[in-house]
Amino acid sequence: MGKDETMITLKIIFWIFLFLIFYAYIGYGILLFLLVRIKEMFAKREGDKGGEVYEPEVTLFVAAFNEKDFIDMKLQNSFSLDYPREKVRHVWVTDGSDDGTPELLQKYEGVEVYHQPERAGKIAAMNRGMQFVKTPIVIFSDGNTMLGKESIRRIVNLFKNPNVGCVSGEKRLFSKDTAAATEGIYWKYESKLKQWDARLHSVVGAAGELFALRTSLFRPIEKDTLLDDFIISLRIAMQGYTIQYDPDAFAIENPSANVREELKRKIRISAGGIQSIVRLKELLNPFKYGILSFQYISHRVLRWTLAPLGLLIIMCCNLAIVFIGERFDFSSIYMWLLAGQFIFYLMALLGWYLEGQKIKIKILFVPYYFFIMNLAVYLGFFRYLKKQQSVNWERAKRG
């Protein structure tokens, strides 16, 4: 292959991956918005048709490990939710906790505590604990998150539709400093995508901080699963049900203490994402799962695979095109695109430096956070390959 052919090939690769990156982070959102608008032009959205108040019994299920410091606040929050108290069962599985969590919980009337001294991870606790759930709907929540007052009622209301098998709530953050604001921007964008996903067909994965499902649809999952909420919810969707979403049913928690702590969390999520792609490989078949496959690939798979890889590929291609093919032609679009990439990564580097100095400038923090998100995918991928990610996750330090 001659030099000209090589440059043409590099340019084709460059534009393909640049498009994939754009599509994964922005383009899919634009397309999703348009598809929802088109769909709703021809079919009215189904709303609440009224009638009898729908108030089935539910179980608030918490798999907790050493959450003693949050017990009082969590239970006060749980008991104050807007739903008939006699219709809410409180089930806590505290396997492995040795800080007094199970003993403290047992002091509360109406709380069922199931404990064993061995710590086998959250998945094992969930698999074991589900045998004690006797209500038609189970709502999962974390021990250190507080729920919005109307969360149960809003979640349950979506189960009026018999086609709904799972409902995801929204994750919100307490703090308003720069790190939390940047993390918050990401979650607000994700929230909007989830709303549009739900309106088009189905959300692709539930938020572990708050999600619910029909108890009859739960199946025990592999004990080494890293993203339990993601796997459980999508396997329900693969049965023909939809995952719905209500942003006003929310769980609120403190953000990561800093971006380094957020990196730890995202590495775990990325390792779990790669594991999930392997375990849900059937879902990559659009001929079998149709629009669900389209949403899954566009919203999740690309972000865990080709988009992060593409960032490295377009940099390498861009360098080769500018240095070898065009020899610093300052009128070339490739020169300006390369300059833009260097400026972006310099901003990320400066954001990292300033965070270490306790100086947080939002315009620098956004590229820093984006870089950390994609770095986490690389680190998570290698951690998955080496089987180094334990199901007993190390809790990230919170702000």
N, C-alpha and C positions, 0 to 999 in steps of 0.2 A: 504494500500500500504506500503510495507516494505522500509527500507532505500535504498537498492540497486535499487529497482524500481524507487524510488523518484529521485535518482541521475541520473539514465538513462534518466528519463523524463526531468530533468533540463538540462542535456547535449544536448538532442535533441532540446529543446527550445532555448538554447544558440546558437547552430550552425545555426538554422533556422534564428534567428534574426540577427546574425552576417553576414550571407549571404545577408539578405535583406538590411542591412545597406551598405554593400559593393556594392551590385547591384545598389541601389538608387543613390549613389554618384560617383561610378567609373565603376562598371560592365556594366551598361546600355550604357555608353559611348563607352566601348570596343565592346559590342555587336552591337551597332548602326553602328559603323565604319565598322565592318565586313559585316553587312547586306547591307550597302551602296555599299561596294566594290563588293559584290556578285551580287547585282542588276545591277550595271553598267558594269559588265562583260558581261551581256546578253542583255542589252538594253542601247543604247547610250543616254546620256543626251541631252535633247532638248535645243539648244542654240538659240541665236538671229539669225533668218533666214534672216535678212536684210529687203529689200523692203522699203516701204514708212516709213517716220519718224512718229512715233506714239506720237502725242502731243495733247491729248484731254484736254479740260478745266478741271481744278481742283480747289478745294476750300481748302485753308489752314485754318483750324478751331482751334481756341484756346478758351477754357473755362478758364477764368482767374478770380482770386480773389485777389485784392490788389497787383497788380504786377507793380505799378507805376515805381519802380526803374529799371525795366528791359525793359520797353516799347521801349525806343529809340534804345537800342541795339538789341532787338528782331526784330523790324521792319526793321532796317537797314540790318540785316541778311536776313530777309524774302524777301526784295526787291532785294537783290543781288544774289539770287539763280539762277542757270543756267537752266532757263525755260522761254519761252516767257511770258513777264510780262503781256501782254494783255489776257493771258489764265489762269491767277491765280487770283482767288477771295480771299480776306482776310476777314474772318468772325470772329469776337470776341464777345463772350457772357460774360458779366462782372457782372452778377447778384450778388448783395450784396456788391460789392466793394464800399468803402467809403473813399479811399485815393486819389481820383482824377484820377484813372485809366481810366474810360470811357471818362472823359473830355479831357485827354491827347490824347487818341486814336482818338477822333473826329477831332483833328487838322491835322491828316494825310489824304491826298487825297487817295481815293481808298480803304479805310478801312471801312468795315461795322461794326457798333457797335450796339449791342442789349443789352439793360440794363434794369433791374428792381431792385428796392431797396431791395427787400426781398432776403435773402440768403437761398437757399434751397439745396445747395450742387452741386457738379460737375455734377452728373448724371442728375439732373433736368435741369441744364443749357444745357447739351448736348441734352437731349430729346427735350427741347424747341427750341434750336438753329438749329437743323437739318431741321426744316421746312423752313429755309431760304437758305438751300443748294440746288442749282439747277444744279450743274455740275455732270457728271457721276461718278467722283471719288472725295472722300473727304479725306483729310489728317489731322489727329489730331496731335497736338503738344502742349507742355506746354509753358506757358508764359516766363519761366525763362531758357529755353534751346535754344541753338543755333544749327542750322542745317548745315550739310556739304553742300558745294556748289552744288554738283550734286545729292543731296538727292531726290528731286522731280523727276528728270529725271530717276533715277535708280528705284525708286518705280513704276512709271508709266509704265516703260518698262516691268515689270513683269506682268502687267495686259493685255499684248498682248494675253496671254493664257486665253481663256474664262473660264477655270476651276478654275482660281485663283479668290477668292472672297475677300481676305484680304492680305495685305503685311505688315510685321513688319520690322522696321529699328532697328538699334543697339544703345544701350546706351553706351556712352563713358564718361570718367571722366577727368577733367582738371588737378587736382593736382597730384603730384608724391611723396607725403610723404608716410610714411609706411602704415597709415590707408587707404589712397586712393589706394596704390599699392595692398594691400590685397583685397580690394573691387574690384579693377581692375582685379586681377587674377581670382576672382570668375566670373566676367562678361566676361572675355576672354574665360574661360572654357564654360560658358553658350552660348556664341556666337558660339563656335565650335559645341556644341550639336545642336543648332538651325540650323546651316548649314547642318549638317547630317540629322536632322529631315526633313528638307525641301527636301533634295535630296532623302530620302527614300519615303516620302509621303507628310507630312504637319507639319509645326511648331505647337506646342501645346500652343498657347497663344501669343498675341502680346505685345510689350513693349509700355506702355502708353506714354513714352516720344516722340515716333514717330511711328504711324501706320496709315495705309490707308485701305479703303474698297470701294467697289462699293456702291454708294449711295443708289441704289435700294434695296440692301440687308439689310440696317439698319432697325432695329426694336427697338422701345423704350424699355428700360429695367427698372426693378424695381428701384424705387427711393432710396431704402436703400442698393443698390448694392455697395460693397466695392472695388471690382476689375473690374471696367468697361471695361478696355481694354481686360482683360482675358475672361470675359463673352461674350462680343460682338463678339470677334474674334472666339471663339469656337462655339458659336451658328451658326455662318456663316459656319464653317467647318462641323457642324452637318447637314447642308442643302445639303451637298455633294460637297462643294467647298473646295479648299485647302488654307492654310495660307502659304505664301512664305516669304522668308527672304533674305535681302541683307545687309551684314555688312558694305558695303561702303555707304549705306544710313543711316546716323547716326545723333543722337542728342547728344550734348555734354553739360555737366553741372558740377558744382562743386560737389565733394563727400560730404557725411555727415561730419560735423565738427569733430566728434569723434565717437567711437564705441557706446557710450551711445545714441547718436542721431540716429545712424544706427539701434540700437535696437528698438527705437520708431517706425521707419519706417517699420522694419520687423515684429513687432507685428501687425501693421495694415494690412500688406500683409498676414500674417498668419491667422488672423481673417477672412480676405477676402477669403483666400484659402479654409478654412473650409466651409465658406458660399457657395463658388463656387462648391465644391464637392457635397453639398446637392442639389444645384440648377441644376447641370449638372449630376445628378445621372444616367440618361439614358445613358450617355457616358461611364459608367462603363461596359456596355454590349458589349463585343467583337463580339458576334454573329450578332449584328445589325450594329456596326460601324467599325468592323474589325481592320485594322492596326492603325486607329486613336485612338481607345480605348487602344491598346497596348502602343502606344507612350504616351498617356495621363496618364495612370496609372504608367508607368515606370518613366517618367520624372517629373511628378507633384504630383500625388496622394501619392505615397510612401514617398516623401519628406515632405508632410504635415501631414502624419499619422503614418505609421508603422516604418519608419526609426527613427524619434525622440523618439518614444515610445521604440523602440528596444535598444537605447542607455541605457535607464534606466533598461530594462529587462536583458540585457546581464551583466550589472554590478551586479545586484541582484543575478542572477543565478551563475555568476562567484564567488561571495563571498560565496554563500552557498556551491558550489562544493569544493572550497579550504578549507574553515573553518570547514565544517561538513563532507564532503565526503572523502577528501584526507588528511586532517589534516597536511597542510603545507608540501606537498611533493614537494621539490624544483626541482625534475626531471620531474614534470608534466607540460604539455603544458598549463594547466589552470592556474598554478601559474605564468608562464611568461606572459600569456595574461592579467591576473589581474594586474601584475606589469606594463605592458604597458599602461593599462587604467589609473592607478594612475599617472604615469609619464605624460601622455597626459593632464589630468586635472590639474596637478600641473603646467605644462607649461602654460595652459590657465589662471590659477590663477595668475601666475607671470606676464603674459602679461597684465592682468587687472591692477595689482599693478603698473607696470612700466608705463602704459599709464597714470595713475593718477599722476605719477612723471614726465610726459612729456618725457619719455624715450621709444623709440619704436624700438624693435628688431624684425626683420621680422620672424625669426624662432619661436618666442614666440607668435607673433601676429596672425599667421595662425591658431593654435589651439584655441586661444582666439576667433577669428572671427567665427570659426566653432561652438564653444560652444554657442556663442551669437545667431547664426542662429537657432540652435535647441532649445535653451531656448525660443526664440521668438515664436516658434510653440506652446509650452506649454502655454505661457502667452496669445497668440492670441486665442488659443482654449477656455480658460476660459473667455476671453473677449467676444468671440462670444456667448458662452452659456449664459452669463449674459446680452447680448445685450447692451454692454457698448461702442461699437465702433461706433462713429458718422460718418455719411457720410461727414460731414464737417471736413476733416482731418486737424490736426495740422501740419503745414509745419515743417519738420526737419531742424535744423540749418545746414547751409552748410559751408564748409571750405572756 
